[in-house]
């Protein structure tokens, strides 16, 4: 029985990468055009959302999105969520309709096809390099001035699967305060179960996403960073416990 399960898991993983690749190959010319100018990024974002839906539906995930508050068009936000799965990027893209730019780890740029567009549309960070972190801040500042939003997974990486929610790094919250933009906490309830980073795991099923009420930063200073960090962390942790009961 275990052999059959492992065969299923292996084929399920391969199917995921096939779903990732098919739209990129089919839409390659349009995608190339959409990344030629930063001002054309909203077109790329719309295609990325369709790409995400294609993958999630193709994997048999039943997506349920709950929004306690809805972001306004043409306003900038800092989107933050827990990070447990390879599907987090896709679920974030279908949860959020406002064009945003990911701040993510540079290693993802090595993934064939996906990495080509990822490194040209996202803000890559090497967390072991202080200079890289400064560059991230400057690039994010430029994108915010262009009317974009920013998305960061504040755990700073994918935590051990036994950890419900790792500690949050301060970067996303400090950036939101510096630019006086609202923080939008989002909880992904099932991604670890549906498609974790453990190779022999995963299955079709429900995939819940909850966008919580925004955390205002207007009038706050960098001294308040840790407070809103803890506020967002506790909010997501409480929701994860609710999802699991």
Protein Blocks (a to p, Z undefined) as FASTA:
>chain_A
ZZmmmmmmmmmmmmmmmmmmmmmmmmmmmmmmmmmpmklmmmmmmmmmmmmmmmmmmnop
acddddfbdcdehiacddddddfbfklmmmmmmmpmbdcdddddfklmmpghjlmmmmmm
mccddfkbmklmmmmmmmmmmmmmnopacdddfkopacdfklmbacddfklmmmmmmnop
acdddddfklmmmopcbfbgcdeddddddddddddfehiafklmmmmmmmmmmmmmmmmm
mmmZZ
